[in-house]
Amino acid sequence: MTTHPTFVHPAQDPPAAVTDRARDRVEHTIRRRRARRRAVGSAAVVAVVVAGTAGAIGLAGDDGGDDIVAGGDEVADLQADTEWADPILSRDGRTLTIRVGHSPPGDTGCDQNFAHELVETADSVTVAFDERPTARLGEGEACDDMLDPQTFEVALDAPLGTRAVFDGVRPQPQLVHRLAEAIEVTHVPDGFTAEVPLITEGEAGTWQQLFHRDGADWYFNVAQYPEDEAPTPEGTPTPVTVNGISAQRWSGQMNNTMETIRWTQDGVTVDVWGEMQGPPTFTHAAELLEIAEGVRLPTP
């Protein structure tokens, strides 16, 4: 199956000055953390989640240092040992969805448990994950359920805007994928539902939205990416129009089991492709065009 990776909004990356200020603060935090780990106390409030359960604790300095309140002017001395990347920002800009680790939570040696701390400042947002110890594996024991990251939804006190986002471990900000920049699919055949949008890791403005229905003989995907970064589809192109815009339908893909409709609009290249799940020939050309004509680009 051919995978395609979107429209890059000017706010995708924070301004250089904002990033530099935030990076300096995070580097300062990392130096302080490496010098001394702060104990969890009961002073300034910082949002914390353990195994998906929300709570509120404080960070108190065991050296008598100042406590840092989330949303204050400095980054707290965070306990963080787990890197993460490619957070998804909700359309309203107030929630970050972050995938961490490789195992489900639990009490066995095959599980992973995390606490996370959120600190917001005027320039940055830092979400620091700290893995908590679990039982050791017994002799001869092995783990079967791996490579399945946990998903955390982190609510922000204010919309992210142009603030840089950090993982509390590395000094560089993480690329944020903004749902507000993803195209909307307004026509979906009855019974089909969307997976969480997929992202080509580490690349700005790449989105894929996969739709499926239990028992259906096909599924479809709506992908977007910057105009000049679109790979050429396989198959044979024929002209078609999508809402009055010139497009091409690429047929004969994957031994005739797949078709793609592609067009470019306002600098965004869109692919709407479908693939059969069993039958040897693609038979949903009309539905694919209806889906394509229901695609709506985000408002700049």
TADAZI-V128886 format. One record per residue. N is the residue number from 1. RES is the residue in three letters. SS is DSSP state (a for helix, b for strand, c for the rest). OMEGA is omega in whole degrees, -180 to 180 (none if undefined). BURIAL is I if it has 24 or more other ideal C-beta (glycine too) atoms within 12 Angstrom, else O. Layout:
N|RES|SS|OMEGA|BURIAL, N|RES|SS|OMEGA|BURIAL
This chain:
1|MET|c|179|O, 2|THR|c|176|I, 3|THR|c|179|O, 4|HIS|c|179|I, 5|PRO|c|none|I, 6|THR|c|-176|I, 7|PHE|c|-179|I, 8|VAL|c|178|I, 9|HIS|c|-180|I, 10|PRO|c|-179|O, 11|ALA|c|-178|I, 12|GLN|c|179|I, 13|ASP|c|179|I, 14|PRO|c|177|I, 15|PRO|c|-176|O, 16|ALA|a|-178|O, 17|ALA|a|179|O, 18|VAL|a|180|I, 19|THR|a|-179|I, 20|ASP|a|179|O, 21|ARG|a|-179|I, 22|ALA|a|180|I, 23|ARG|a|180|I, 24|ASP|a|-179|I, 25|ARG|a|180|I, 26|VAL|a|178|I, 27|GLU|a|177|I, 28|HIS|a|179|O, 29|THR|a|-178|I, 30|ILE|a|179|I, 31|ARG|a|180|O, 32|ARG|a|-179|I, 33|ARG|a|-180|I, 34|ARG|a|179|O, 35|ALA|a|180|O, 36|ARG|c|178|O, 37|ARG|c|-179|O, 38|ARG|c|178|I, 39|ALA|c|176|O, 40|VAL|b|-178|I, 41|GLY|b|-175|O, 42|SER|c|-180|O, 43|ALA|c|-174|O, 44|ALA|b|-174|I, 45|VAL|b|176|I, 46|VAL|b|-178|I, 47|ALA|b|-179|I, 48|VAL|b|176|I, 49|VAL|b|175|I, 50|VAL|b|-180|I, 51|ALA|c|173|I, 52|GLY|c|-179|O, 53|THR|b|-176|O, 54|ALA|b|174|O, 55|GLY|b|178|O, 56|ALA|b|177|O, 57|ILE|b|178|I, 58|GLY|b|173|O, 59|LEU|b|179|I, 60|ALA|c|-179|O, 61|GLY|c|179|O, 62|ASP|c|178|O, 63|ASP|c|180|O, 64|GLY|c|-179|O, 65|GLY|c|-180|O, 66|ASP|c|174|O, 67|ASP|c|-177|I, 68|ILE|c|179|I, 69|VAL|c|176|I, 70|ALA|c|-178|I, 71|GLY|c|179|I, 72|GLY|c|-175|O, 73|ASP|c|180|O, 74|GLU|c|175|I, 75|VAL|c|-178|I, 76|ALA|c|176|I, 77|ASP|c|-168|I, 78|LEU|c|169|I, 79|GLN|c|-177|I, 80|ALA|c|178|I, 81|ASP|c|-174|I, 82|THR|c|177|I, 83|GLU|c|173|I, 84|TRP|c|-176|I, 85|ALA|c|174|I, 86|ASP|c|175|I, 87|PRO|b|177|I, 88|ILE|b|178|I, 89|LEU|b|-179|I, 90|SER|c|-177|I, 91|ARG|c|179|O, 92|ASP|c|175|O, 93|GLY|c|-173|I, 94|ARG|c|-178|O, 95|THR|b|174|I, 96|LEU|b|174|I, 97|THR|b|-173|I, 98|ILE|b|177|I, 99|ARG|b|-173|I, 100|VAL|b|172|I, 101|GLY|c|-176|I, 102|HIS|c|-177|O, 103|SER|c|178|I, 104|PRO|c|175|I, 105|PRO|c|179|I, 106|GLY|c|-174|O, 107|ASP|c|-177|O, 108|THR|c|179|O, 109|GLY|c|178|O, 110|CYS|c|-175|I, 111|ASP|c|175|I, 112|GLN|c|176|I, 113|ASN|b|-178|I, 114|PHE|b|162|I, 115|ALA|b|175|I, 116|HIS|b|-179|I, 117|GLU|b|-180|I, 118|LEU|b|175|I, 119|VAL|b|178|I, 120|GLU|b|172|I, 121|THR|c|180|I, 122|ALA|c|-175|O, 123|ASP|c|-170|I, 124|SER|b|170|I, 125|VAL|b|179|I, 126|THR|b|176|I, 127|VAL|b|-173|I, 128|ALA|b|179|I, 129|PHE|b|180|I, 130|ASP|b|-179|I, 131|GLU|b|-180|I, 132|ARG|b|-176|I, 133|PRO|c|174|O, 134|THR|c|180|O, 135|ALA|c|177|O, 136|ARG|c|175|O, 137|LEU|c|176|O, 138|GLY|c|-180|O, 139|GLU|c|179|O, 140|GLY|c|180|O, 141|GLU|c|178|O, 142|ALA|c|-179|O, 143|CYS|c|179|O, 144|ASP|c|-173|O, 145|ASP|c|-179|O, 146|MET|c|178|O, 147|LEU|c|179|O, 148|ASP|c|-176|O, 149|PRO|c|173|I, 150|GLN|b|-179|I, 151|THR|b|179|O, 152|PHE|b|173|I, 153|GLU|b|-175|I, 154|VAL|b|-179|I, 155|ALA|b|179|I, 156|LEU|c|178|I, 157|ASP|c|-179|I, 158|ALA|c|177|O, 159|PRO|c|-176|O, 160|LEU|c|-177|I, 161|GLY|c|-178|I, 162|THR|c|-180|I, 163|ARG|c|177|I, 164|ALA|b|-178|I, 165|VAL|b|-176|I, 166|PHE|b|178|I, 167|ASP|c|179|I, 168|GLY|c|179|I, 169|VAL|c|-178|I, 170|ARG|c|-178|O, 171|PRO|c|-177|I, 172|GLN|c|178|I, 173|PRO|c|-180|I, 174|GLN|c|177|I, 175|LEU|c|-180|I, 176|VAL|b|177|I, 177|HIS|b|-171|I, 178|ARG|b|179|I, 179|LEU|a|178|I, 180|ALA|a|180|I, 181|GLU|a|179|I, 182|ALA|c|177|I, 183|ILE|c|179|I, 184|GLU|b|178|I, 185|VAL|b|-173|I, 186|THR|c|178|O, 187|HIS|c|180|I, 188|VAL|c|179|I, 189|PRO|c|-177|I, 190|ASP|c|175|O, 191|GLY|c|-179|O, 192|PHE|c|177|I, 193|THR|b|-176|O, 194|ALA|b|168|I, 195|GLU|c|170|O, 196|VAL|c|-178|O, 197|PRO|c|180|I, 198|LEU|b|-178|I, 199|ILE|c|169|I, 200|THR|c|-169|I, 201|GLU|c|173|O, 202|GLY|c|179|O, 203|GLU|c|-179|O, 204|ALA|c|172|I, 205|GLY|c|176|I, 206|THR|c|-178|I, 207|TRP|b|168|I, 208|GLN|b|178|I, 209|GLN|b|-175|I, 210|LEU|b|-179|I, 211|PHE|b|179|I, 212|HIS|b|175|O, 213|ARG|c|179|O, 214|ASP|c|178|O, 215|GLY|c|180|O, 216|ALA|c|-180|I, 217|ASP|c|178|O, 218|TRP|b|172|I, 219|TYR|b|-179|I, 220|PHE|b|-175|I, 221|ASN|b|175|I, 222|VAL|b|-175|I, 223|ALA|b|176|I, 224|GLN|b|179|I, 225|TYR|b|-180|I, 226|PRO|b|-172|I, 227|GLU|a|-174|O, 228|ASP|a|-178|O, 229|GLU|a|-176|I, 230|ALA|c|175|I, 231|PRO|c|-180|O, 232|THR|c|179|O, 233|PRO|c|172|I, 234|GLU|c|175|O, 235|GLY|c|-176|I, 236|THR|b|-179|O, 237|PRO|b|171|O, 238|THR|b|-177|O, 239|PRO|b|175|O, 240|VAL|b|176|I, 241|THR|b|177|O, 242|VAL|b|-177|I, 243|ASN|c|178|O, 244|GLY|c|-180|O, 245|ILE|b|179|O, 246|SER|b|-179|O, 247|ALA|b|176|I, 248|GLN|b|173|I, 249|ARG|b|-180|I, 250|TRP|b|-178|I, 251|SER|b|-179|I, 252|GLY|b|-179|O, 253|GLN|b|177|I, 254|MET|c|180|I, 255|ASN|c|177|O, 256|ASN|c|179|O, 257|THR|c|-172|I, 258|MET|b|174|I, 259|GLU|b|180|I, 260|THR|b|170|I, 261|ILE|b|-176|I, 262|ARG|b|171|I, 263|TRP|b|179|I, 264|THR|b|-176|I, 265|GLN|b|178|I, 266|ASP|c|177|O, 267|GLY|c|180|O, 268|VAL|b|174|I, 269|THR|b|-177|I, 270|VAL|b|171|I, 271|ASP|b|170|I, 272|VAL|b|-177|I, 273|TRP|b|178|I, 274|GLY|b|180|I, 275|GLU|b|179|I, 276|MET|b|175|I, 277|GLN|c|179|O, 278|GLY|c|-179|O, 279|PRO|c|-171|O, 280|PRO|c|-176|O, 281|THR|c|-179|O, 282|PHE|c|-174|I, 283|THR|c|-175|O, 284|HIS|c|-176|I, 285|ALA|a|-178|I, 286|ALA|a|179|O, 287|GLU|a|180|I, 288|LEU|a|179|I, 289|LEU|a|178|I, 290|GLU|a|178|O, 291|ILE|a|179|I, 292|ALA|a|-178|I, 293|GLU|a|175|I, 294|GLY|c|179|I, 295|VAL|b|178|I, 296|ARG|b|178|O, 297|LEU|c|178|I, 298|PRO|c|176|I, 299|THR|c|-179|O, 300|PRO|c|none|O
